[in-house]
């Protein structure tokens, strides 16, 4: 664990922040490239722990993933038995098992200590319904072994995906190689979270020539068929913009992110509307997205079901706001890198806020803030949220800033550059 004193801003930040590639897109492209009919090239992929773990997992299964001047060139190969280290990467532990069913032997999955607490029973159930044999050592969690037989039947799968949309995406991404394709039907009592991530999965499948569709309000289908290789350019990771844009808001400064797409399936694009509602000046033009602080931060009520990766930074902004905020649609974030609802309540109370946590929401009422040790819980988004708080509160320390390497290769360096600007 790498303890880090969060720097205090002495003046408004004014900076241009170039973001690395999207983790969500990089890992989806990697999976499809490993199953494609020919080689692929990923231009400007994210190179961070989660994507390196995905590349390593696919290499262990037999695909070639090599570096070429910052790009990744992927060559499909016969899928073979392997041991896969998922780390704490939800996309690795939930996307790769569906690929492993196509391997010619057992593929064992395990990961970091906390990874063994993340829910996996839904995916295992879905794989079994599709005809994949799974030796479930972990009782619905890691570790487990997929007993690959070289082919997967596929067909109709009915599962409760209210804990994570990744269960759906994982099955869809491999399904063009299944004998009957797949149709995934959600049967749970709650809505499926993170619909933009499902839209992203369907979009990258179609980009590769796969017949993929939303088959109904709670159903998604992929027909068997070829997967095209080729060149894919990875968009900047918009969710990773959150702490940098929040820095502009809390310091009354201005941050520009070049290359912000006008049209995207990334959930992070919701930052534009959410930050504007909280009082920021938000402008998107040909030069990118620019967010400027206005001297006021307003409390808001927002349903974050589709964009829960933004709640950590939004919660810190709420702690600095002029009134109470309430964020709902958050039940499934208890199964993310940590229980983010409980973690946010503990850390915000420690710095002086009044916080009410229930099953699906957080209500945050600002109070005078004080410095404290901010715990990251091995969660990259908790760590970056603490850095935002440290800009305006003396004495904030992050207990493990190294957690940010999950999606940002050098967050402390980028944060120092932001402040130096």
Secondary structure, 3 states (H helix, E strand, C coil): CCCEECCCCCCCCEEECCCCECHHHHHHHHHHHHHCCCCEEEECCCCCHHHHHHHHHHHHHCCEEEEECCEEEEECCCCCCEEEECCCCHHHHHHHHHHHCCCCCEEEEECCCHHHHCCCHHHHHHHHHCCCEEECCCCCCCCEEEECCCCCCCEEEEECCCCCCHHHHHHHHHHHHCCCCEEEEECCCCCCCCHHHHHHHHHHHHHCCCCEEEEECCEEEECCCCCCCEEEECCECCHHHHHHHHHHHHHCCEEEECCCCCCCCCHHHHHHHHHHHCCCEEEEECCEEEEECCCCCCCCEEECCCCHHHHHHHHHHHHCCCCCEEEECCHHHHHCCCCHHHHHHHHHHHCCCEEEECCCCEEEECCCCCCCEECCCCCHHHHHHHHHHHCCCCCCEECCHHHHHHCCCCHHHHHHHHHHC
